[in-house]
């Protein structure tokens, strides 16, 4: 199970959730940490899954139509219409 993160738009938290950090590119320290994670059989599968998710989200983010499809398919009222409604509050 993964805890739901915050809804952040333009650096403003619009809905509370677990605080996560995300880095599109890794520096030297991050690459060394990932190497250690991949070497540990307890975490390798999770790291591989997160890499696939990152690749998928990067692909989606490159196409406005795919972004809209992704948002409209979101669960729990987090579709595009809800995002717009929340931003107007």
C-alpha positions, 0 to 999 in steps of 0.5 A: 500500500502506498499512502496518498500524497499531497495535491500540489499545484504551483508549489501550493498544497491544495489537499493534504496528504503524505509529503513526498519529494520527487527529483526528475534527475539524480545527482551523484549521491542519489545514484549511489543510494540507488545503487545500494537499493538495487543491490539489496534484494529486499528493495530491488523490486520496489525500486524497479517498479518506481523506475517504471512509474517514473518512465510512464509519468515522463511519457505522459507529461510529454503529451497534453492529451495523455495528461488529460486522459491520466487525470480523468482516469484518476480515482477518488475524485481527483480527476481533471474537473476536481482539480480545476474545482479545487484550484478555484477555491 
